[in-house]
Amino acid sequence: MARTVVALYDDKSNAQRAVQELLDSGFDREGISVLTRRMKEGHNMPTGNEAIEGAGIGAAIGLVFGGLDGLLVGLGALTVPGIGPIVAAGPLIAALTGAGVGAGVGAIVGALANLGVTEEEARVYAEGVRRGGTLVLAQTSDQMVTQAANIMDRHNPADMEQRATEWRSGGWTGLEADGQPPERKGEEVQTPVVGRDVRHPTS
């Protein structure tokens, strides 16, 4: 059974290093997703149909993901209401497109839910992306899930429980998405999720 490991990074370069180490360690690039809205100063992201149809998308991906743009699959650029232009790669871009970007932040929540993240966790990660973080998600086997979590941990991911507590103390409720997230595809998601702090997952 596939397992999902998720982490959020404040520093995009840390996210890039985590992805690169995953790739160097033999993780399937088709199971690695990255999502970010952070851009380098002075550069504009292609938006709307321009991004979806690919005009300028290579430059946008290169600016955000650096040398990873040739290593990841399913690259795409979209504009999400309430967040703005984003760049994504891997299975997450297909899930996000399927969730419907018109749902705003809820589109990210729905996309993560369709990849096996609980709705509560998905809302926290979506808020982290909205606030400028870079999300890394890896889908892997039971045998490699601990290794994936350890790799992500080595690159200084955010403590999401602490972040959620801080945001809620500032008035965030987790329900600020533009509309409710789309329903998950199918009756039940069959992909267990492993948080970055999990070391010994059970079967």
N, C-alpha and C positions, 0 to 999 in steps of 0.2 A: 504494500500500500504506500502511496506517495505521502510524504510529509512536507509541511510548509514551514519555513523558518523566515522570520521577518525582523528587520531592524531599520531604525531611522537615524540618519546622520545629520548633524548640524553643518559639518564641513563636507562639501561635495568631494573633495580630494580623498577623504577617508572612505567615503562610499565607493569611489573608484578603486581604491586599493583593496577594499573588501571583495569587490567583484573580480578584480584581477587575480587575487589569491584563490578565490573559488575556482576560477577557470584554470589556473596553474595547478590546482590540486585535483583536477580531473572531473569537476562537476560539469554536467551537461549544460552547455550554453543555452539550449532551448528551454531549460527550466529556470533560468535566472531572469528576473525582472528588475527594472530600475524605473523610478518615477520621480521627477523633480520639476519645480517651477523656477528654480534659481538660474539666473543668467549672469554672465560676466558684464560688468559695467561697460556701457557704451555700445552694446550690441542689442539688436532687436530680434525678437522671435517672430517667424512667420505665423500668421494666425488664420483661423477659419478654413475655407476651402483651399486657400493657398498652401497651408500646411498639410492638409489631408491629401491633396493631390500631388504633393511632393515638391512644389516649387520652393527652392531654398531650404528644403528639409535637411539635406546633407550637411550644409553649413551650420544649421541650428543644432543638429545632433553632435557635430564635431565640437562646437563651442561648449556644449553642456557636458558631454561624456568624454571629451578628449580622445585618447587612443582606443577607447572601448567601442567606438561607433562601428568599427569593422569586425568586432568580435561578438556582439550581441545580435539577436534576431528580433524581428517584428518591430523595427523602429518606427516611431510615429510622433507627430506633433499635433496637438489639439488645443483648443481654447475651452476651458471649463468655467462657466459662470460662477462668480464668487471666489475664484482662484486666479483666473487669467490663463495665459499661455503656459502649457506644460509640454514636457518631452518625456516619452516613456519608451521602454524596450521590453521585449520578452512577452510571455503570456499575458502580462498585465495590460498591454495595449489592446489586445483583442477583447479582454474582459471589460475594459473601460469603454471601448467603442460599443460593445454589446449592451452595456449598462445604460448608455444614452447620456452624452455629455450635457444635454439640456437639464439634467437633474442637478447640475451644479456639484457642490461638495458631495452630495448624495451619490453621484456617479462613481466617485472613488470608493465610497463605502460599499456600494453594490458590487463593484469590480473586485474588491478585496474579499467580500463575502462569497462571491462565486469561486474564489480560489481557496476557500476554506477558513478564512479569518472570521472570528465571531463578530457580530455587528458592533458590540461594545468596543472591542479592540480596534475594529476598522475605523470607527469614528475618531478614536484618538490618533491613529496613524494619519487619517485624512486631514485632521487639524494640524498635525505636524508638517505635512506637505504644504498646507495652506500658509503656514507661518514660515516657509522657506526651507524646510528640511528636504533631504533626499532619501527616498525609501528604497531599500533593497529587499527583494524577496527571492527565496530559492526553494524550488520544489525538488525533493530528492527522496531517496529510499530510506527505509528504517535504518539500514546499516550505516548510512553516511550522515544522518541527521545531527548527531552530536558533533561531528567534525565541522559541519556547516555552521552550527551555532558558535563553536569555538572560534572559527575563522572570523565571523562577524564581530564577535566580542573583542577581538584583538585590535579592532580599528575604531574604538571609542564611540560606540553607538549611544544614543540618548537613552536615559532611564525613563521609559514611557509611563510607568506608574507615578513617578515623581512629577513628570510633566503634566499628566492629567490632573494631579492634585493641585499644582500651581495654577493651571488654567482655570480650574473650577473655582479656586479662591478668588480669581479675578473676574468671575462672572460667566465663564464659559459653561454651557450646560451639555454640550455634545449634540444638541438638536438644532444647530444653526444652519444645517444644510438646506439648500434651496429645494424643498420638497423631500419626501421620504425616499430612502434608497430603493432601487428596484428590487423586486422579489428575487430570491436566489433561483437559479435555473435548476429544475428538478425538485423532487420532494425533500432530498437530504443531501448535504454536502459531505462527501466521503474523504476529504483531505484533512487529517489532523494538523493543527498548527502548533508550532514550537516557538515560544518566545525566546528572545536572545539570551535570557538568563537560565534557560533549561539546560541541564548538563546530562541528565540520565533519563531520557524519555523511556516510558514503558510501552510495551506492545499492547 
